[in-house]
Amino acid sequence: MVLDTYADTGLLVAIDLVNRLVVRPENVETRAVLAEILAVDPPSVHRLAPRHAAGFTTLAGQLRPVLDDLRTGDEDTAATRLNKLLATHPAHPHLAVEHGRWRLHHHPADTALVPMWSAICAEALARFLANGYARRIGACDAPGCGRLFVDTTRNRIRRFCSTACQDRVKTAAARRRHAQP
């Protein structure tokens, strides 16, 4: 599976929002975290204000059960949750020129920042589910982590959110083996 970094931005932002605002909230200003997450779209970072933090935190809280449903294979419940999100924040695709190239945007053209990203994330997750990729959402196996990720491996064998978590688990296992008589 290969992700299209532009078309799948909503999917990746949804996972980042959940990981960084819900699963393992960071002890830094929420606006700074959001600026890092939304860096994929510089105009969004420019529009970002402290008042948006609560809206994005609410969105992350709404996306978490959808991602958990996808991860556990409960596509029916995920679809029901996504349909509610799409009804509240409908995707109105439109074409816009960016850097001399036409791009398809998955949100209303002149909408506020949080509803715009709500539409983008909901539409991306709905497309992900409709394309048969629901089981590609995983949760890190590292003790105490639990961050979510998209498994893009051919055989769906990814177990960790990052090489750091993978290395930590493997190092701990090696130490246990060497400590045994």
HUZINOR-V351531 format. One record per helix or strand. SS is the DSSP state (alpha for helix, beta for strand). FROM is the first residue (numbers start at 1). LEN is the number of residues. Records with the same first field share a line. If there is no record, write none. Layout:
SS=FROM-LEN + FROM-LEN
This chain:
alpha=9-15 + 30-11 + 42-6 + 50-23 + 75-14 + 113-18 + 134-3 + 163-17
beta=94-5 + 101-5 + 137-3 + 148-3
